[in-house]
């Protein structure tokens, strides 16, 4: 299997990992937090605003791989407070297209950089 790292400037990984790995058939996108790629700082605001930034970052990475939200087959959403589920879900629904991807949503004790929400995805190329 060959694999290629995907870059999506100005976004950068904040550790020793790739923003995404393209295996040819699948693109595995690392978790995206509500980071502004230009400033390197987390976007402030409510969890809806933060979720929107996560999804905009996810969109940039997918686009860099030549894909879009319609190619996503699985997402995982990490929240530091499950009370934020409804607000996150309302914004998430504005980005995802039918047939909706499979999804897991879990509450975690903490996220990188003090983020409140993080979203990772697996996208599949169509022939």
C-alpha positions as CSV (number, residue, x, y, z in Angstrom):
1,X,0.0,0.0,0.0
2,X,1.3,3.4,-0.9
3,X,0.4,6.4,1.2
4,X,0.9,10.1,0.8
5,X,0.6,12.9,3.4
6,X,-1.9,15.7,2.6
7,X,-1.0,19.3,3.3
8,X,-3.5,22.1,3.5
9,X,-1.8,25.4,4.2
10,X,-2.1,27.5,6.3
11,X,-3.2,24.6,8.5
12,X,-0.4,22.7,10.1
13,X,-0.3,19.6,12.4
14,X,0.6,20.6,16.0
15,X,2.6,17.4,16.5
16,X,4.4,14.6,14.8
17,X,1.5,13.6,12.5
18,X,0.0,14.4,9.1
19,X,-3.2,16.4,8.6
20,X,-4.3,13.5,6.5
21,X,-3.0,10.4,4.8
22,X,-4.2,9.4,1.3
23,X,-4.0,5.7,0.5
24,X,-5.5,6.1,-2.9
25,X,-8.9,4.7,-2.1
26,X,-9.3,6.3,1.4
27,X,-8.2,9.6,2.9
28,X,-7.9,9.5,6.7
29,X,-8.2,13.0,8.1
30,X,-6.7,13.7,11.5
31,X,-8.9,15.3,14.1
32,X,-9.5,19.0,13.4
33,X,-10.0,21.4,16.2
34,X,-11.3,25.0,16.0
35,X,-7.9,26.4,15.2
36,X,-7.5,29.4,12.9
37,X,-4.7,28.4,10.6
38,X,-3.7,32.0,10.0
39,X,-3.2,32.9,13.6
40,X,-2.5,29.5,15.1
41,X,-5.0,30.2,17.9
42,X,-8.3,28.6,18.7
43,X,-11.4,30.4,17.5
44,X,-13.4,31.7,20.4
45,X,-17.1,31.6,20.7
46,X,-19.8,29.1,21.5
47,X,-19.5,25.5,20.6
48,X,-21.5,26.1,17.3
49,X,-18.9,28.6,16.2
50,X,-16.1,26.3,17.2
51,X,-17.7,23.3,15.4
52,X,-18.0,25.4,12.3
53,X,-14.3,26.1,12.4
54,X,-13.5,22.4,12.9
55,X,-15.6,21.6,9.8
56,X,-14.1,24.4,7.7
57,X,-10.7,23.0,8.6
58,X,-11.9,19.5,7.7
59,X,-13.1,21.0,4.4
60,X,-9.7,22.5,3.6
61,X,-8.0,19.2,4.2
62,X,-10.5,17.3,2.1
63,X,-10.3,19.8,-0.7
64,X,-6.5,19.5,-0.7
65,X,-7.0,15.8,-1.4
66,X,-9.5,16.6,-4.2
67,X,-12.5,15.5,-2.1
68,X,-15.5,17.0,-0.4
69,X,-18.0,16.2,2.4
70,X,-19.9,13.9,0.0
71,X,-16.9,11.5,0.1
72,X,-17.0,11.1,3.9
73,X,-18.0,7.7,5.1
74,X,-17.2,7.9,8.8
75,X,-16.6,10.7,11.4
76,X,-15.7,10.8,15.0
77,X,-16.6,13.8,17.1
78,X,-14.9,14.4,20.4
79,X,-16.5,16.8,22.9
80,X,-15.3,17.9,26.3
81,X,-18.9,18.3,27.5
82,X,-21.7,16.2,26.1
83,X,-24.0,19.1,27.0
84,X,-22.6,20.7,23.8
85,X,-24.0,17.8,21.6
86,X,-27.1,19.6,20.4
87,X,-25.3,22.8,19.3
88,X,-22.5,20.8,17.7
89,X,-25.1,18.6,15.9
90,X,-27.0,21.6,14.5
91,X,-23.8,22.9,12.8
92,X,-22.6,19.4,11.8
93,X,-25.9,18.8,9.9
94,X,-25.3,21.9,7.8
95,X,-22.1,20.4,6.4
96,X,-22.9,16.7,5.9
97,X,-24.7,15.3,2.9
98,X,-26.9,12.3,2.4
99,X,-26.3,9.5,2.7
100,X,-24.9,10.8,6.0
101,X,-21.6,9.2,7.1
102,X,-21.5,6.8,10.0
103,X,-20.5,8.7,13.2
104,X,-19.4,8.2,16.8
105,X,-19.6,11.1,19.3
106,X,-17.7,10.7,22.6
107,X,-17.0,12.9,25.6
108,X,-13.4,13.2,26.5
109,X,-11.6,14.6,29.5
110,X,-9.5,17.1,27.4
111,X,-8.5,17.9,23.8
112,X,-5.3,19.4,22.4
113,X,-4.7,23.1,23.0
114,X,-7.7,23.2,25.3
115,X,-10.2,22.8,22.4
116,X,-13.9,21.9,23.2
117,X,-14.6,20.0,20.0
118,X,-12.5,17.9,17.6
119,X,-13.7,16.1,14.4
120,X,-11.9,13.4,12.5
121,X,-13.0,11.8,9.2
122,X,-12.5,9.0,6.8
123,X,-13.3,9.8,3.2
124,X,-13.5,7.4,0.2
125,X,-12.7,8.1,-3.4
126,X,-15.3,7.1,-5.9
127,X,-14.4,5.6,-9.2
